[in-house]
Amino acid sequence: MHIQEPSKKEWIKTKLETESFKANLSNDEQIRIFKKLVDAEFFENFLHTKYIGHKRFSLEGGESVVVLLDKIFEKATENKVHSIVIGMAHRGRLNVLVNNVGKKPEFIFNEFDGDYDPELDQAAGDVKYHLGDKGEFIGENGHKVEILLSPNPSHLELVDPVIVGMARAIDNKINDMTYTRSLPVLIHGDAAFAGQGIVAETLNLSQLEGYKVGGTIHIIINNQIGFTTHAEYSRSTYYATDIAKMIQVPILHVNGNDPEAVTEAAAFACEYRQIFGSDVIIDLLCYRKYGHNEGDEPTYTQPLLYKKIKSMPQISKIYQDELIRDKVMTESDVASYYSEIKNYFEAAYNNRKISSGQNKFEYFLKEGRTLTPYFTSVSENILKEVARAMAFVPEHFKINPKLKSLLQKRNEMVFSENTSIDWAMAEALAIGSVLAEGRDVRVSGQDSRRGTFSQRHAVFTDFETEDIYIPLNHIREGQGIFRIFDSPLSEMAVLGYEYGYSVIADTNLTMWEAQFGDFANNAQTIIDQYLACSETKWGSYSNLVVLLPHGYDGQGSEHSSARLERYLQLCADENMIVTNLTTPSNYFHALRRQLFMTHKLPLIVMTPKSMLRHPLAVSQLQDFYLGEFKHIIDDEIANKASVEKIILCTGKIYYELHEAVSKKQIENTAIIRIEQIYPLHTSLLEQYLSAYKNAKEIVWVQEEPKNMGAYPHLFPILLEFAEKLGTKLKYVGREASSATATGSNKRHLAEQAKIIEDALM
């Protein structure tokens, strides 16, 4: 009744209040349900006896999930779905992997033994109940559906937006403009669904143009308890599902001990999704046989509940008694299937392959893969073709008068002599060149179409009708598609979505932009658990670009630092790239390199704010068609022997240092810019430093406090270089602080001036 749209409400009423909703299953369908229940129960019992005391987060008490998924898969084949993408936490994951996705139980047994098959497309860097797998489901009609269960961390619900992003990428990959042929299925716990804010953020994405996927089917394994917390202490709502009422979707509550009702709920969900392209929630009321895990003692905190649970008969026993009573099966049939499934798992256990312990992740952690030069320049003709498209406005399109001068200026950057290209134009040229080469580009973030600092203007809005026009989608025939969306006011779910999208769209360019760099704080768990370590844990690759506006411009502590130090602290094994660039052309080459690297890695870019319009922060056209990415930029000082002081820095502070050196006509100081902080090109840095034979001092200069920025990460490396070259190492920057920056502009200017003064003393 919370749904306001009459057509949807009428359809639901008709469906629920007629005989059509009552189960009318054939004998074969009932027997299939019985077998799925036995499969689920026997698998858990088998693990319980073979691996006593091991954590597995069993499905016992909620075995109907396997029946529910089986029905969803079958209905998906009827609806000609291309792919099903599943996200779930750890409870029941092993069971779903074996009995729904089709993972061989031998592999599960190996994982319990501590051995991981090197042929599996996943690393051995995580526990077995976090791993994913791929499978294929063939329906009764012969239609095949690809099944993908994504790996995920232990952080409950973090996988939700990742799955939805993967589904959207698959739809784009197969050119499905309806966004319905990839079906996301999210399996939640009741306490997590009500308690985790990322659930609401993900639900909010469901009908937005840039994020919709034709509806997600949500399944809540409702154990009626979260860890040891009763429902009355876990939520303020009556149902765990009440949060979903905000998007006005059907919410079905179904008894997990009634597998036929579970089947009908699945059929209802699939049919509703197919007709209305909407999410559907299935609240599966069940219980967990053991505590939070198999080593837990639940009677410490819930003695009465677990006394009741202990007396509960197995779901398969309840259902088999019904089938025997209705003469669908005989006791002999039941015994025969139990014997068959027992033999199956015993054979799998006995035939499990003991691997050598050599796993795939040992092969892909190779040094130097980001330091290899990549050919990222493009022809001058392509740059001009992109610039021409950017300046074109359809004849009857009324562009905002203030943008006319911008278009003229951008056109002149490429077509006029003695002009320079700024940051925003460099980005447009990078995106346009990628599109011209036939690859797609997706960008999202808060105000990303216009740009937080009114610098991008990737989408024109008609001044009279508010129709939109995207110039970069009109470069040439056969080009890639440019998809750029203003995101909702969400960081965690949207970044998770774009990460998931990039995993599938790995041959294209995917970018997420924070409105200000520190807004990514709200998405820190996505960064920690996916961007930084998904390769090491799961063998999962992403080339997502994360744009974080960064720089001290006197705007206060919340709009200064993108927390560069946090990303550097997460860096190891060449797991991602962290940059703080100073030239538009280097940004251009960094973006294009994301497509050509033989090994996909996330790219973190500290993007400029005031530097967007700095007269010195520009590049020449030839830097784009003749240049390449520069890890480190040396000073162009002619007489290196005259240099007594070497200043090392990264990002915006370079221009303040450069202007001060020029103004004071200082000739004994060189400034070297570190553009890619991680992985650091140490051999190149050593080469540059060694060229200054008479240098007595290496000074690291940064805007950030001493306990922030790049210094904590680079200090041991720089100290080693200083000792090797026989020079002193000095730090210049703000003192250590608990806040990133002052809120006083006057104080900011004084601090900034002192940094420059101290650096040049």
Helices and strands as residue ranges (DSSP letters): H 6-16, G 19-21, H 27-50, H 64-78, E 83-88, H 93-96, I 97-101, H 105-112, G 128-130, E 133-138, E 144-149, H 160-173, E 182-189, H 190-195, H 197-205, E 217-222, E 225-226, E 229-230, H 231-234, G 242-247, E 251-255, H 259-276, E 280-285, G 298-300, H 303-310, H 315-325, H 331-350, H 361-364, H 380-391, H 401-415, H 423-436, E 441-445, E 460-461, E 468-469, G 471-473, E 482-486, H 492-504, E 509-513, G 517-523, H 524-526, I 527-531, H 534-538, E 545-549, H 564-569, E 577-579, H 584-596, E 603-607, G 610-613, H 622-625, E 632-633, G 640-642, E 645-649, H 653-664, E 669-674, E 676-678, H 682-690, E 697-705, H 711-725, E 728-734, H 745-760
